[in-house]
Amino acid sequence: MNARPPLPSEVLEFLAREESFARTLAAFPSIGEAQLRRMLAAVADAARQREAASGAAPQRDSAPDARAATRSGTSAAKPTRATPGRRLVVWFDGASRGNPGPAGAGAVISTPEGEVIARLGRFLGPQTNNVAEYEGLLLGLSHALTLGADELEVRGDSELLVRQLQGRYQVKAPHLKPYFARAAALLKQAARVKLVHVPREQNRDADEMSNRAIDERM
C-alpha cells in the first residue's frame, strides 16, 4: 500500500528540524540558525492549524517524534523539552580522521544536574578537526535554543574554540571566521552564557557522537 502524501506542515516541521540551511544562512547573514528554525516552526504551526480546520491533519502523538534520531543523530532517550528561562548544558566535539578527512560533529544536551536530553551527531564529509569542532558547537547550540533554553553553559575540550569565543584568542584562520560568526550569533540569543574548557576525558559523550556520525554517516 502506498504511503499517503505528506502534509505541508509535516514537510515544514522536517525542514525546521533536519535541514542545515547553509545557503539560506549565507544569503541572510543577519539571522541565525535558531531564529530560522523558529520561523519555519511557526509557519508549520500555522499550516497545521489550517489543516486541522479543514480536517486534513492527522492525529498527532503527544510523545516527542522519534524520527529526530535519523539525520541529526538525536537519541530517543528522554528527549524532554526545555522551558524558557531554563539552563541547559551544551557539550560539543568534532572528529576528523586525517585532518582533513572524513569528519563528524557531535553534541550532547543535558541539564545542569546531568540528565541527558539529546545526543546529536552529523556527518560532515571531508573536513578539518577545527571545522568539525565548530560544527559540533553549532549543532548543540542551535538544538538547545530550539528547545527554548536561554541560559547556556557550553563545555568543550577544544581550547582554541572556547578561548576564541571568550575573546581571548583571535580567529586568524579565514575559513574559521564564518563558523565563529555563526556561533557568536547563536550565543547572543541566550540571556546568559558560560563557556568552559574541559579535559577530553570529561567530554567522552560528545566525542562518541562525533565518531558515530562518521561511522554511521548520520
C-alpha positions as CSV (number, residue, x, y, z in Angstrom):
1,M,0.0,0.0,0.0
2,N,1.4,3.4,-1.0
3,A,2.1,5.8,1.8
4,R,-0.1,8.9,1.9
5,P,1.4,12.2,0.6
6,P,3.0,14.3,3.3
7,L,1.1,17.3,4.6
8,P,2.7,20.8,4.2
9,S,3.0,21.1,8.0
10,E,4.9,17.8,8.1
11,V,7.4,18.9,5.4
12,L,7.9,22.2,7.1
13,E,8.5,20.5,10.5
14,F,11.1,18.2,8.9
15,L,12.9,21.1,7.4
16,A,12.9,23.1,10.7
17,R,14.3,20.1,12.5
18,E,16.7,18.5,10.0
19,E,17.9,20.9,7.3
20,S,21.4,22.6,7.6
21,F,20.3,25.8,5.9
22,A,23.8,26.6,4.8
23,R,22.8,28.5,1.6
24,T,19.9,30.3,3.3
25,L,22.1,31.5,6.2
26,A,24.7,32.7,3.8
27,A,22.1,34.6,1.9
28,F,20.6,36.2,5.0
29,P,23.5,36.7,7.4
30,S,21.5,38.9,9.8
31,I,19.5,35.9,11.1
32,G,20.9,32.9,13.0
33,E,20.1,29.2,12.5
34,A,17.9,29.0,15.6
35,Q,15.9,32.0,14.5
36,L,15.4,30.5,11.1
37,R,14.3,27.2,12.6
38,R,11.8,29.1,14.8
39,M,10.4,30.9,11.7
40,L,9.8,27.6,9.9
41,A,8.3,26.1,13.1
42,A,5.9,29.0,13.3
43,V,4.9,28.5,9.7
44,A,4.4,24.8,10.3
45,D,2.2,25.5,13.3
46,A,0.0,27.9,11.1
47,A,-0.2,25.2,8.4
48,R,-1.2,22.6,10.9
49,Q,-4.0,24.8,12.3
50,R,-5.3,25.2,8.7
51,E,-5.1,21.5,8.1
52,A,-6.9,20.8,11.3
53,A,-9.7,23.2,10.4
54,S,-10.1,21.6,7.0
55,G,-9.9,18.0,8.5
56,A,-6.7,17.2,6.6
57,A,-4.3,17.0,9.6
58,P,-3.7,13.5,11.0
59,Q,-3.9,13.0,14.8
60,R,-0.6,13.8,16.4
61,D,1.0,11.7,19.1
62,S,1.7,13.5,22.4
63,A,5.1,11.8,22.6
64,P,8.1,13.5,21.0
65,D,8.9,12.4,17.5
66,A,11.5,9.6,17.4
67,R,12.4,10.5,13.8
68,A,14.7,13.2,15.2
69,A,17.1,10.3,15.7
70,T,17.8,10.0,12.0
71,R,19.9,12.7,10.3
72,S,20.6,14.7,13.4
73,G,21.5,11.6,15.4
74,T,19.4,12.6,18.4
75,S,19.0,9.9,20.9
76,A,15.4,8.9,21.6
77,A,16.1,8.6,25.3
78,K,14.1,11.2,27.3
79,P,14.0,14.0,24.7
80,T,12.2,16.3,27.1
81,R,11.7,19.9,26.1
82,A,13.2,22.8,28.0
83,T,11.1,25.6,29.2
84,P,12.1,29.3,28.6
85,G,14.5,30.5,31.3
86,R,15.8,27.1,31.9
87,R,19.5,26.5,31.9
88,L,21.0,23.8,29.7
89,V,24.5,22.5,29.3
90,V,25.9,22.0,25.7
91,W,28.7,19.6,25.4
92,F,30.4,19.7,21.9
93,D,33.1,17.9,20.0
94,G,34.3,17.1,16.5
95,A,36.4,14.4,14.9
96,S,38.4,14.3,11.6
97,R,40.1,11.2,10.5
98,G,43.1,12.5,8.5
99,N,42.6,16.3,9.3
100,P,41.4,16.9,6.7
101,G,39.5,13.7,6.3
102,P,36.1,12.1,7.0
103,A,34.7,14.3,9.8
104,G,31.8,14.3,12.2
105,A,30.2,16.8,14.6
106,G,28.9,15.7,17.9
107,A,27.0,17.3,20.8
108,V,25.1,16.3,23.9
109,I,22.5,18.5,25.6
110,S,21.9,18.0,29.4
111,T,20.5,19.6,32.4
112,P,23.0,21.1,35.0
113,E,22.2,18.0,37.1
114,G,23.5,15.7,34.4
115,E,20.2,14.5,32.9
116,V,20.8,13.9,29.1
117,I,18.1,15.5,27.0
118,A,19.6,14.9,23.5
119,R,22.5,13.3,21.8
120,L,23.3,14.8,18.4
121,G,25.6,13.8,15.5
122,R,26.1,15.0,11.9
123,F,28.4,13.6,9.2
124,L,30.3,16.4,7.5
125,G,32.3,14.7,4.7
126,P,36.0,15.8,4.3
127,Q,36.8,18.5,6.9
128,T,39.4,19.6,9.3
129,N,39.3,18.9,13.0
130,N,38.7,22.6,13.9
131,V,35.8,22.8,11.4
132,A,34.3,19.6,12.9
133,E,34.6,21.2,16.4
134,Y,32.8,24.3,15.3
135,E,30.1,22.2,13.6
136,G,29.6,20.3,16.8
137,L,29.2,23.5,18.7
138,L,26.7,24.9,16.2
139,L,24.8,21.7,16.3
140,G,24.5,21.8,20.1
141,L,23.7,25.5,20.4
142,S,21.0,25.5,17.7
143,H,19.3,22.5,19.3
144,A,19.4,23.9,22.8
145,L,18.0,27.2,21.6
146,T,15.3,25.4,19.7
147,L,14.3,23.7,23.0
148,G,13.7,27.1,24.4
149,A,16.7,27.5,26.7
150,D,18.0,31.0,27.3
151,E,20.7,30.2,29.8
152,L,23.6,28.1,28.4
153,E,26.7,26.5,29.8
154,V,28.9,25.4,26.9
155,R,31.6,22.8,27.5
156,G,34.2,21.5,25.1
157,D,37.7,20.2,25.1
158,S,38.8,22.4,22.3
159,E,40.8,25.2,24.0
160,L,41.0,27.0,20.6
161,L,37.3,27.3,20.2
162,V,36.5,28.1,23.8
163,R,39.2,30.8,24.0
164,Q,38.1,32.3,20.7
165,L,34.5,32.6,21.9
166,Q,35.7,34.1,25.1
167,G,37.6,36.7,23.1
168,R,41.0,35.6,24.5
169,Y,42.2,34.2,21.2
170,Q,41.9,35.8,17.8
171,V,40.3,33.9,14.9
172,K,43.2,34.0,12.4
173,A,42.2,31.3,10.0
174,P,39.9,32.8,7.3
175,H,37.9,29.6,6.8
176,L,37.0,29.6,10.6
177,K,35.7,33.1,10.7
178,P,32.2,32.3,9.3
179,Y,31.9,29.5,11.8
180,F,32.9,31.8,14.7
181,A,30.4,34.4,13.5
182,R,27.6,31.9,13.4
183,A,28.5,30.6,16.9
184,A,28.7,34.1,18.3
185,A,25.3,35.0,16.8
186,L,23.7,31.9,18.4
187,L,25.3,32.7,21.8
188,K,23.9,36.2,21.7
189,Q,20.4,34.7,21.6
190,A,20.8,33.4,25.1
191,A,20.3,35.7,28.1
192,R,23.3,34.1,29.9
193,V,26.3,32.1,28.6
194,K,29.1,30.4,30.4
195,L,32.0,29.0,28.3
196,V,34.0,26.2,29.9
197,H,37.1,24.4,28.6
198,V,37.0,20.8,30.0
199,P,39.5,17.9,29.8
200,R,39.0,15.5,27.0
201,E,38.0,12.7,29.4
202,Q,35.1,14.7,30.6
203,N,33.8,15.1,27.0
204,R,33.5,11.5,26.1
205,D,29.8,11.5,25.2
206,A,30.2,14.3,22.7
207,D,33.3,12.7,21.3
208,E,31.4,9.5,20.9
209,M,28.6,11.2,18.9
210,S,31.1,12.9,16.6
211,N,32.7,9.5,15.8
212,R,29.3,7.8,15.5
213,A,28.4,10.5,12.9
214,I,31.4,9.3,10.8
215,D,30.8,5.6,11.3
216,E,27.1,5.7,10.7
217,R,27.0,8.6,8.2
218,M,24.4,10.4,10.3
